Structures are given as structure tokens and as C-alpha cells.
Amino acid sequence: MSFACCGSYRQCSREGMCVSTHDHRDECDYQRKLAKGLNFFKGKDLYLEIKGRMFHIGKRSDYHRDTRPLNQQEREDLKGQFKDGSILWHEGMLLEKCVDEKFSDTDRAVCRVFLSIGQEKYNIHNYNGRAVTEKTAFTIRDFLRKYGIGAAVEYVGTKVSKAVVPQEKTEPKIPETRKKIEVRIVPKAVPMVGKQISFDEFLGGMMVS
């Protein structure tokens, strides 16, 4: 299935037929968004731009600390907190700034940033609503704290997926060699059996005639 831009950023077409009349803020890139698994016709969401990357921000629920989309009034209230321009926000994605998180078995994407402004609480994830690595989470936290916004890193899983056991260096084993040893068996001495003589007989035998 292929989609082509119909020449207006207000609508996209498929084989010349309009599929949307909504203003998507210069985002007539339906096919690219589908490739990223994004719902193009999803309602407006709020995104923060930090260090050239897009991060999704949503309302933190009291139930299991889940994240739900901001309604219109909540979006306006939050945008009012960033009206000085210190923190850039967007109500639509800029795909060139949507970066997939890179992770490994020893550095998994298991973090989100917990944000508190006044009495309101928010969660920040990657642009696609997924968790980020510890390094990215601390980058977001430090950036927001620089502007006086209370932020903290929250772990939603374990950083390491499996135990990593360092391999110990061992000396190479020398093959064991066996030598044949010649064993000589000495025959058991045969006791001498004789007649016991008396002392007189002994002296008599020593006399030379």
C-alpha cells in the first residue's frame, strides 16, 4: 500500500482520494509514520524537545502511576509553564527528531522521568511512549532541573536483563603424564634351619690340630 501527498499539508491522498481533512502541522508523511508503528490519526499529544530529541509527556495517573494522554485543557496548562521559550514543546511529531533508543542486555531501556509542576504530575517517555535508558533519563532530568522543574528518574524494570558473571582467568592445565616405574620384588629370605650347638662344641670346632 502506498500513499502520496496530494500537494497540501492539510490532507493526504490514496489514489487521488482524500483520507484526511485535518491539519497535521506539516506532517503529510503517513507512510513513514506507519513504518514506525505510529498512529497518524491519533489525537493531539504534547512532546518536549530536549537535546534535539522528541519526548512524549503525559499525565501521571494515581492508579499504578500509569500515563494517560493530556486533554486539551491540560495541554494548555502545561504549555503555559513553558511560555518563556526555555523548553520547546510540540503538539505533533517531528520525525527527524524521533530517535529510537539504543539498548543492550546490560543497559536496558527501563526508565522514565517523573515530573512534578505544582500539584500536577507527569510522566516523560521516548517519543513512542516507550521507556528510555538510564543515561537518557538522567539527561532529561538534568535538563529540566536546570530550569527549576522538579524531575526525577523512575525505574520501571531492571537495568540488566541477565546476570553477567565475569570470567576468571585460569592457568592452562598441563596434561598429566604417567611414568612406568619398574618394581623389583625381592624373594622372601628363607630362614636357615640348623642344630643349635653348645659352647664347648663351638670351641672344639675352632681348635686346629
Secondary structure, DSSP 8 states (H G I E B T S, - for coil): ---EE-S-TT-EEETTEE---S--SS---HHHHHHTT--TT----EEEEETTEEEEEEEE-SSTT-EE---HHHHHHHHHHTTTSSSEEESS--GGG------BTTB---EEEEEEETTEEEEEEETTS--B-HHHHHHHHHHHHHTT-EEEEEESS-S-SS------------------------------------HHHHHHHH---
